[in-house]
Amino acid sequence: MKSCYSQANIYSLCILYYNMWYIANSYSKG
């Protein structure tokens, strides 16, 4: 995630990607 914070122009995109990743992990764990 550090690479995302260094690029403020895609900060919102990184947040969205992280949220999607988190949700995907939650579902995979049951």
N, C-alpha and C positions, 0 to 999 in steps of 0.2 A: 504493500500500500504506500510505502514511502515514495516510490516513483510517481505516484499520483499526486501526492501533496506538493511535489516540486514543480508540477505543471498546473498552475491555477486555472488555466484556460479549459482544462478538462476535469476540473475538480468535481463538478456535478455529475459527470459521466462516471467517474470513479466511484462515487457514492452509490449511484444506481447499480453499477456492476457488483459492488460489494454486497448490497442488499440482495441482489439476485443470487449471488453465491451463497449467502447465509441461508436464504430460504431453501435453496436446493439441498444444502447439507442437512437442514432440519427435516426435510421430507425423506432423504435417504436414510437418516437415522431412525425413522419411524416415529 
